[in-house]
């Protein structure tokens, strides 16, 4: 019931993944378990944490929409540089 309330789409659109790396520390730690809702396809809220694919990589980042339709992928760890993506 809890999963049905938080899912934007069908409960089959949810999956669990384990994060790897330190780019989102201190918010997410290496090895943390995250619940990903694949029904959410459009980034509509700024500076929220999103699971996304970029090239052949899967990642969890904060996403900010920039003028011109590009996005900035941000890490919470200040030692990790942002990525600008189309």
C-alpha positions as semicolon CSV with decimal commas, in nm:
position;residue;x (nm);y (nm);z (nm)
1;X;0,000;0,000;0,000
2;X;0,283;0,242;0,082
3;X;0,445;0,184;-0,256
4;X;0,115;0,239;-0,436
5;X;0,076;0,578;-0,266
6;X;0,420;0,708;-0,364
7;X;0,440;0,567;-0,718
8;X;0,352;0,811;-0,998
9;X;0,274;0,527;-1,236
10;X;0,225;0,157;-1,202
11;X;0,396;-0,020;-0,914
12;X;0,578;-0,226;-1,181
13;X;0,762;0,099;-1,273
14;X;0,949;0,090;-0,940
15;X;1,280;-0,081;-0,883
16;X;1,545;-0,088;-0,615
17;X;1,910;-0,010;-0,688
18;X;2,224;0,017;-0,482
19;X;2,430;0,332;-0,523
20;X;2,805;0,314;-0,579
21;X;3,056;0,590;-0,522
22;X;3,082;0,905;-0,317
23;X;2,953;1,173;-0,556
24;X;2,628;1,229;-0,363
25;X;2,778;1,228;-0,014
26;X;2,669;1,331;0,244
27;X;2,310;1,290;0,116
28;X;2,358;0,936;-0,018
29;X;2,640;0,711;0,094
30;X;2,823;0,446;-0,105
31;X;2,608;0,134;-0,095
32;X;2,281;0,307;0,000
33;X;1,967;0,150;-0,140
34;X;1,741;0,377;-0,349
35;X;1,390;0,330;-0,485
36;X;1,363;0,450;-0,845
37;X;1,033;0,532;-1,016
38;X;1,088;0,490;-1,389
39;X;0,744;0,640;-1,466
40;X;0,889;0,985;-1,394
41;X;1,035;1,078;-1,732
42;X;1,028;1,460;-1,725
43;X;1,239;1,670;-1,493
44;X;0,992;1,926;-1,368
45;X;1,142;2,029;-1,032
46;X;1,479;2,198;-0,995
47;X;1,758;2,068;-0,773
48;X;1,584;1,742;-0,688
49;X;1,764;1,410;-0,687
50;X;1,702;1,201;-1,001
51;X;1,822;0,865;-1,127
52;X;1,911;0,906;-1,492
53;X;2,102;0,767;-1,783
54;X;2,371;0,977;-1,948
55;X;2,538;0,811;-2,243
56;X;2,592;0,454;-2,131
57;X;2,614;0,550;-1,763
58;X;2,349;0,530;-1,494
59;X;2,378;0,788;-1,219
60;X;2,202;0,963;-0,936
61;X;2,241;1,343;-0,941
62;X;2,069;1,668;-0,860
63;X;1,940;1,815;-1,183
64;X;1,899;2,180;-1,274
65;X;1,752;2,300;-1,603
66;X;1,963;2,569;-1,768
67;X;1,861;2,830;-2,027
68;X;1,856;2,685;-2,376
69;X;1,718;2,347;-2,271
70;X;2,035;2,193;-2,130
71;X;2,073;2,042;-1,785
72;X;2,338;2,063;-1,516
73;X;2,399;1,736;-1,331
74;X;2,519;1,820;-0,982
75;X;2,682;1,610;-0,714
76;X;2,636;1,687;-0,345
77;X;3,006;1,615;-0,291
78;X;3,185;1,945;-0,369
79;X;3,492;1,754;-0,490
80;X;3,295;1,624;-0,791
81;X;3,255;1,862;-1,085
82;X;2,913;1,925;-1,240
83;X;2,826;1,790;-1,585
84;X;2,637;1,995;-1,844
85;X;2,418;1,774;-2,063
86;X;2,185;1,832;-2,357
